[in-house]
Amino acid sequence: MISIQEDVIAGLLENPKRISSRWFYDEKGDKLFQDIMELPEYYLTRAEFSVLKMYAKDIFSYFTFDKPIQIVELGAGDGKKTRVLFNYLNAENKSFEYIPIDISLNALNRLENALKKEYPGMAIKSIQTDYFSALKKDELQSSKHKLVLFLGSNVGNLNEKDAIEFFKQLHQALKPGDGVLIGFDRTKNPETILAAYNDAAGVTRNFNLNLLTRLNRELGANFELKNWEHQPKYDIERKSALSFIRSTKEQSVTFEKASKTIHFNEGELIHTEISRKFDLEDIQNLASKTGFKLASNFDHSMPLYTDSLWLA
Ligand SMILES: C[S@@+](CC[C@H](N)C(=O)[O-])C[C@H]1O[C@@H](n2cnc3c(N)ncnc32)[C@H](O)[C@@H]1O
């Protein structure tokens, strides 16, 4: 797994500059993301929660439970929505083991502690790593029957090339009959989408700028927060919400631990997140290109969100 220092410095030496969204999630970032999920503008979480609640039975009808099924969750976060699936399986007396994977150790520790209290006896093994490295872990390579969860529109944070490569590799790691449930945020009115990344209370702003505070702490950088601002936009052609951090003046930032100084022009942008949106055709194409069979789309129509179940 690449280190934060190596990845951030490499991204800031590119033109245009970028920092991967994976570094949003330190302890403060995890908490801010939980706050984002509660915002009135952030429809995604509520839509997916309803989909899982409404369709848990249909989703699991594609799986046999003669042996405990392995539920592997990529980018699990606080697992709030995943509990809907656990509750269904417990009510049906279907046994499973849960493997949450996340780059944030803080998120994993909190999740594991909470689940152990809420579901005593639940078989759980968390793994801290990134999506691509996760595919090489023994748990992903095992012959156990699996459902891989990739919820919360995490798929939208991968650009098209990375998404294709990721799902091809995931397909190779799975056995026939294993499944992947992926949360896709659908294309819709651009204002509705943009508002979800530019809320009135400024929580998404704080989430984006918290990256700089993290770099100050972990890489010994000297970003002055007052010289930076949150800049979101919706790119209709790319069907993507894009988040940037904008330099409000010409300035240099030194990263003491990396012995590196980076120059920024006034108005220069650091690209920090892509959140791609999908049509049904895009979902079908991604499945077909990467070797999966699309088994079923579970939709929430107001506003549009789809959890798509693919089989290996
Ligand atoms: C947008 S949140 C969604 C959380 C959860 N899936 C949900 O639906 O509520 C993304 C989560 O994925 C994790 N994450 C982001 N990039 C990652 C990466 N490249 N590899 C592993 N985890 C990642 C973050 O730490 C965070 O917990």
The ligand as an SDF file (V2000), in Angstrom:
LIG
                    3D

 27 29  0  0  0  0  0  0  0  0999 V2000
  -17.5480    7.5710    1.0820 C   0  0  0  0  0  0  0  0  0  0  0  0
  -17.0930    6.6030    2.4770 S   0  0  0  0  0  0  0  0  0  0  0  0
  -18.3530    5.3570    2.3550 C   0  0  0  0  0  0  0  0  0  0  0  0
  -18.4160    4.4380    3.5270 C   0  0  0  0  0  0  0  0  0  0  0  0
  -19.4330    3.3110    3.4230 C   0  0  0  0  0  0  0  0  0  0  0  0
  -19.1570    2.4230    2.3160 N   0  0  0  0  0  0  0  0  0  0  0  0
  -20.8220    3.8640    3.3070 C   0  0  0  0  0  0  0  0  0  0  0  0
  -21.4930    3.5570    2.3030 O   0  0  0  0  0  0  0  0  0  0  0  0
  -21.2880    4.5730    4.2070 O   0  0  0  0  0  0  0  0  0  0  0  0
  -15.6560    5.8370    1.8710 C   0  0  0  0  0  0  0  0  0  0  0  0
  -14.9550    4.8680    2.8190 C   0  0  0  0  0  0  0  0  0  0  0  0
  -13.9690    4.1680    2.0400 O   0  0  0  0  0  0  0  0  0  0  0  0
  -12.6820    4.2920    2.6170 C   0  0  0  0  0  0  0  0  0  0  0  0
  -11.7420    4.4360    1.4900 N   0  0  0  0  0  0  0  0  0  0  0  0
  -11.6090    5.4950    0.6550 C   0  0  0  0  0  0  0  0  0  0  0  0
  -10.6920    5.2530   -0.2920 N   0  0  0  0  0  0  0  0  0  0  0  0
  -10.2340    3.9940   -0.0420 C   0  0  0  0  0  0  0  0  0  0  0  0
   -9.2900    3.1570   -0.6800 C   0  0  0  0  0  0  0  0  0  0  0  0
   -8.6280    3.5660   -1.7690 N   0  0  0  0  0  0  0  0  0  0  0  0
   -9.0790    1.9170   -0.1760 N   0  0  0  0  0  0  0  0  0  0  0  0
   -9.7640    1.4910    0.9400 C   0  0  0  0  0  0  0  0  0  0  0  0
  -10.6680    2.2420    1.5950 N   0  0  0  0  0  0  0  0  0  0  0  0
  -10.9130    3.4760    1.1040 C   0  0  0  0  0  0  0  0  0  0  0  0
  -12.7460    5.5080    3.5110 C   0  0  0  0  0  0  0  0  0  0  0  0
  -11.8360    5.4200    4.5880 O   0  0  0  0  0  0  0  0  0  0  0  0
  -14.2050    5.5280    3.9580 C   0  0  0  0  0  0  0  0  0  0  0  0
  -14.3870    4.8220    5.1570 O   0  0  0  0  0  0  0  0  0  0  0  0
  1  2  1  0
  2  3  1  0
  2 10  1  0
  3  4  1  0
  4  5  1  0
  5  6  1  0
  5  7  1  0
  7  8  2  0
  7  9  1  0
 10 11  1  0
 11 12  1  0
 11 26  1  0
 12 13  1  0
 13 14  1  0
 13 24  1  0
 14 15  1  0
 14 23  1  0
 15 16  2  0
 16 17  1  0
 17 18  1  0
 17 23  2  0
 18 19  1  0
 18 20  2  0
 20 21  1  0
 21 22  2  0
 22 23  1  0
 24 25  1  0
 24 26  1  0
 26 27  1  0
M  CHG  2   2   1   9  -1
M  END
$$$$
